[in-house]
Amino acid sequence: MAAALLLQCGACRHQTSPTAGTVLEGTKLPLRTWFLAMLISQAKTGLSALALKRYLGVSCRTAWLVQHKLTDTISRADAQVPPQGQVLLDDAYLGGEHPDPGGRSSPTRVPILAAVSLNDQGNPVRARISALGGFTR
């Protein structure tokens, strides 16, 4: 395996890696594999770790770890960006073990709040969905 690329400051002689402080820090996988995983994972329907394993040619555990590290990194970045522009809000209920006539009062459904940011043309740009904790019916 090739040695990690290190960059050194000419003034203070501090050494660092281009991947330092990123999700790629300390990885043993080639960066090409990571970038391929990033491209493949952008499918609208999502991608299972098993499918990612087949595309990348890695083990199930490696595919699962890559998928979860990328998902965690994206969710952290999304949490730092507040909704901007025109924002539409709506509440809804998700879940339920079986379709039942319980409606909103069903104990298995989770109340959520959805926020969608729109651009100047009225197209959705970003969506955020949060479960409402401590919500009483």
C-alpha positions as CSV (number, residue, x, y, z in Angstrom):
1,M,0.0,0.0,0.0
2,A,1.3,3.5,-0.9
3,A,2.2,5.9,1.9
4,A,-0.3,8.6,2.7
5,L,0.2,11.9,1.0
6,L,1.4,14.5,3.5
7,L,1.6,18.3,2.8
8,Q,4.0,20.4,4.9
9,C,3.8,24.1,5.6
10,G,7.0,25.9,4.6
11,A,6.9,28.3,7.5
12,C,6.0,26.2,10.5
13,R,6.7,22.7,9.0
14,H,3.3,21.4,10.2
15,Q,2.3,18.3,8.3
16,T,-1.2,17.4,7.3
17,S,-3.1,15.2,4.9
18,P,-5.7,16.5,2.3
19,T,-8.2,14.1,3.9
20,A,-7.6,15.3,7.5
21,G,-10.8,16.4,9.2
22,T,-13.0,14.8,6.7
23,V,-15.0,11.6,6.5
24,L,-12.1,10.2,4.5
25,E,-9.5,10.7,7.2
26,G,-7.7,7.4,8.0
27,T,-9.5,5.3,5.4
28,K,-7.8,2.3,3.9
29,L,-10.2,2.3,0.9
30,P,-8.9,4.0,-2.2
31,L,-10.4,7.5,-2.7
32,R,-11.8,6.4,-6.1
33,T,-14.0,3.9,-4.2
34,W,-15.3,6.6,-1.9
35,F,-16.1,9.0,-4.8
36,L,-17.8,6.2,-6.7
37,A,-19.9,5.4,-3.5
38,M,-20.8,9.1,-3.4
39,L,-22.0,9.2,-7.0
40,I,-23.9,5.9,-6.7
41,S,-25.6,6.8,-3.5
42,Q,-27.3,9.8,-5.1
43,A,-30.0,7.6,-6.6
44,K,-33.5,9.0,-5.9
45,T,-34.8,5.6,-4.7
46,G,-31.9,5.2,-2.3
47,L,-29.4,2.3,-2.3
48,S,-29.1,-0.6,0.1
49,A,-25.7,-1.6,1.5
50,L,-25.9,-4.9,-0.4
51,A,-26.4,-3.1,-3.7
52,L,-23.5,-0.8,-2.8
53,K,-21.4,-3.8,-2.0
54,R,-22.0,-5.2,-5.5
55,Y,-21.2,-1.9,-7.3
56,L,-18.0,-1.2,-5.3
57,G,-16.7,-4.8,-5.0
58,V,-16.2,-4.6,-1.3
59,S,-17.4,-6.6,1.7
60,C,-20.9,-6.1,3.2
61,R,-19.4,-4.6,6.3
62,T,-17.3,-2.1,4.3
63,A,-20.3,-1.1,2.2
64,W,-22.5,-0.6,5.3
65,L,-19.8,1.5,7.0
66,V,-19.3,3.7,3.9
67,Q,-23.0,4.2,3.5
68,H,-23.5,5.1,7.1
69,K,-20.5,7.5,7.2
70,L,-21.8,9.3,4.0
71,T,-25.4,9.5,5.4
72,D,-24.2,10.8,8.7
73,T,-22.0,13.4,7.0
74,I,-24.8,14.6,4.8
75,S,-27.3,14.8,7.6
76,R,-24.9,16.9,9.7
77,A,-24.3,19.3,6.8
78,D,-28.1,19.6,6.2
79,A,-28.7,20.4,9.9
80,Q,-26.4,23.4,9.7
81,V,-28.3,25.0,6.8
82,P,-31.5,26.7,7.9
83,P,-34.5,26.9,5.5
84,Q,-34.2,30.0,3.3
85,G,-36.5,31.9,1.0
86,Q,-40.2,31.0,1.0
87,V,-40.8,28.1,3.4
88,L,-43.9,25.9,3.4
89,L,-44.7,24.1,6.6
90,D,-47.2,21.3,7.2
91,D,-47.8,18.7,9.9
92,A,-48.6,15.1,9.2
93,Y,-48.6,11.6,10.8
94,L,-46.3,8.8,9.7
95,G,-46.4,5.1,10.4
96,G,-48.9,2.8,11.9
97,E,-48.6,-0.9,11.9
98,H,-51.7,-1.5,9.9
99,P,-54.1,0.7,8.1
100,D,-56.8,1.2,10.7
101,P,-59.7,3.4,11.2
102,G,-57.9,5.1,14.1
103,G,-57.0,8.2,12.1
104,R,-54.7,10.7,13.8
105,S,-55.4,9.3,17.2
106,S,-53.8,6.0,16.4
107,P,-51.1,5.3,19.0
108,T,-48.7,3.8,16.4
109,R,-48.5,6.9,14.3
110,V,-45.8,9.6,14.8
111,P,-46.6,13.3,14.3
112,I,-44.1,15.1,12.1
113,L,-43.4,18.6,10.9
114,A,-42.3,19.1,7.3
115,A,-40.6,22.3,6.0
116,V,-39.8,22.8,2.3
117,S,-37.7,25.7,1.0
118,L,-38.7,27.1,-2.4
119,N,-36.6,29.0,-4.8
120,D,-37.7,32.2,-6.7
121,Q,-39.5,30.1,-9.3
122,G,-41.5,28.2,-6.7
123,N,-39.5,24.9,-7.1
124,P,-38.5,22.9,-4.0
125,V,-34.9,23.2,-3.1
126,R,-34.5,21.6,0.3
127,A,-36.8,19.7,2.6
128,R,-36.5,19.0,6.3
129,I,-38.7,16.5,8.2
130,S,-38.7,16.3,12.0
131,A,-40.6,14.2,14.5
132,L,-42.5,16.2,17.0
133,G,-41.5,15.1,20.4
134,G,-43.8,15.7,23.4
135,F,-46.7,16.3,21.0
136,T,-50.1,15.6,22.6
137,R,-53.1,14.6,20.6
